[in-house]
Amino acid sequence: MKPSIYITRKLPDECVLELQEKFDVKMWDHEEISVPREVLFSEIEEVDALFTVVSDPVTEELLAKAKNLRVVANMAVGYDNIDIEAATKRGIYVCNTPDVLTETTADLTFALLLAAARRVVEAAEFIKEGKWQSWSPFLLAGHDVYQKTIGICGMGKIGEAVARRAKGFGMEILYHNRSRKPQAEQVIGAKYCSFDELIEKSDFVVALAPLTAETKHMFNADVFKKMKHSALFINASRGAVADEASLYDALVDKQIAGAGLDVFEQEPISADHPLLKLANVTALPHIGSASIDTRRAMIHICVENIQRILTGQEPKTLVNTQLLER
Ligand code: GLV
């Protein structure tokens, strides 16, 4: 019997052709609707490989049902949707899609920063709603970006790529990270500082740290209070790095000037969510890596990782590398 694979989202046929030639492939047949939990719980029982997306929680309970599972290939660089410890304990490889999405995600992060600063989305809605009556001195006036201070919290590859873009805008670049990044300091001129210094000095506080137990709600009421009243908070990592209730209060109380959010604690966020009612929130539906080329490249890495593991080779981008040491 051929090894079998379950893919939790409908993907273009040509992207999975390689897999179909060698394996038994089953795919959830909706592009924009998550696979129901009961379907996933049933499919996982027999499959050898699972192809997931960020909105699929791969919990201990789900993994406990799997009798043959050897790999979970997650179409994202982040893997907070997967219980890595539970997978590792069972000898299941978890793979992600780093590198290919770095520049695309940095582009979107910077686009979000610019859009929030210069009220681009609000202005676009304004003109289409027929509200433009005349040119006026402060109509939709926003915040300058050029030569302002950006504070990047989480200086991984995407953070560095955002810093490079900021350099082009003549910005002062501060960063906070678990480890120092000498390359970013020497080449881009980024300055390492404490988290407190970063939030106090930055005009744009950019969250790019992965979601972990340590980073959950690291942007809380105390943090928003310490930020400049003129500062904007940009989140392109995971919604839960910020406490959304405190963010809402900080925006309403004008403790900070605005926010650009590509990610939310609960996704998809409801259109009735209070944050989406605020004019000083620029919101996007988690599209950081969403260029056609990059999304294809991400699928390709997942396909390659699955193929390699099911044919006894080392995966290309393994998260739980301790499995290779066993
Ligand atoms: C998307 O959010 C990713 O982690 O790639």
Residues whose N, C-alpha, C, O or C-beta is under 5 A from the ligand:
A	BS01	GLV	M75 A76 V77 G78 S237
